[in-house]
Amino acid sequence: MFLKAQISPALSYSFNLEEYIEEDEINSQSKLLQVSLPDTTQNQLKELLPLLEKNIADLIQDGEPIRRTFLAINDQLQPHLLEALAQVANIKDHASKVKKARRNLMDRNILLAKKISNKTRS
């Protein structure tokens, strides 16, 4: 059990949207570049946070809430935020890459477990 917890990576895809929402924490240089977002857009971005913290496998299965929110606000987002959220909004397009990465991680975990098992036998 300890071994599994130690070698199983977190499979979440999340980002810190709060840096775009909470203006108190933005430094003066960022303030010059930042266009203020309407309150409704900020609220929608806040609603995305729990969705972005979900397991990536869950996002691939049901990414529609993120996609709907993204489509509703994409014309109000700054280019760097637009680019980042576009990737997540279209997560289903990356399903095969995610599945391959998960398989690779599982294979790696199996190899690590075998290696540890062999060391303890020696």
N, C-alpha and C positions, 0 to 999 in steps of 0.2 A: 504494500500500500504506500509506504513512504517512497519507494522507488518510483512508482507511477507519478506521484505528486511532484517528484523532483525532476523528472524528464519530460513531463507533459507541458508544452508551451501554451500560453494563453492564445486562443484563436479569435481575438476580437479585433475589430477594425474601428478605431475611434480617433477623434481628434478633439483638440481643445478649441471649441467654438467660442468659449467665453472671452477669449482675447479680442474677439471682434464685437462682443456685445457690451462688456463692462468698460466704459470709457474712462473710469477712474484709474484704471491700471495701465493705460496706454501712455507711453512716453511722448514727449513733445514732438519728436521727429515723426512718429507714427501718426500723431494727430494731424500733421500737415498733409499726410497722404490719405488719411481716412475721410471718406464721405459718410456723414451720419446716416444711419439707417432709420427708416420709419419704425415707430413702436411696434406696429403689427408685424413687420419683418423680424425685428429683434425677438418678439414673442415666438414666432414660428421657428426661428433658429434655436431658441431655448427648448422648444418642444422636440426638436431633433436630437438633442443630447442623449436622452435615454435610448433612443433607437440606435444611435451610433455606437453605443456601448454594448450592444448585443453581440452574441457569438456570430462570427462571420458566416457560419453554416446557416444560421437562422436568417441572416440578412439575404442570403442568396435565395432561400425558400420564399421569403416574404419581404421584398424590398420596396413594395408598392407604396407604403406610407411615406418613405423617404423620397421616393420619386415624385409623388403628388405634391409634397411640400416644396421640393426643389423647383418643380415646374411653376408653382404659384409665386415663388419669390425670385427666380433666377434673373429677371430683368432689373432687380433692385440691388444685386450683389456686386461687390468689387471684383475685378478680374481674378485675383489670386484665390478668393473664397469661391468664386464661381467655378474655377478650374478644379479645386479640391472636391467640392460637393458634386460636381458633374460625374466624377469617378464613382462616388458612392451611389449616386442616383441611378447609375447604370451598372450596378454590381452584378446583375444577372448576366450581363454580357461577358463577365469575367469568371463565370461559374466553372468552366473547364480548367482554367488556370488555378483557381482556388482548390478544386478537387485534386488536381495533380500535386499541389503544394501540401495538402493535407495527407495524401498518400506518402509523399516523400518524408514528411514529419513522422508519420506512423512507422515507416520502414526504418528511419533513423532511430526512433525510440526502441524498436525491437532489437536493432543491432547494439545499441547502448546497453540494453538489459542483458543481452547475451554476453557482452563483454564483461559486465559487472559480475554476472553469474560465474563466468569462467575464472575471473580473478579470485572470487571467494572460494572456489573449489581448489585452487592451487595452494 
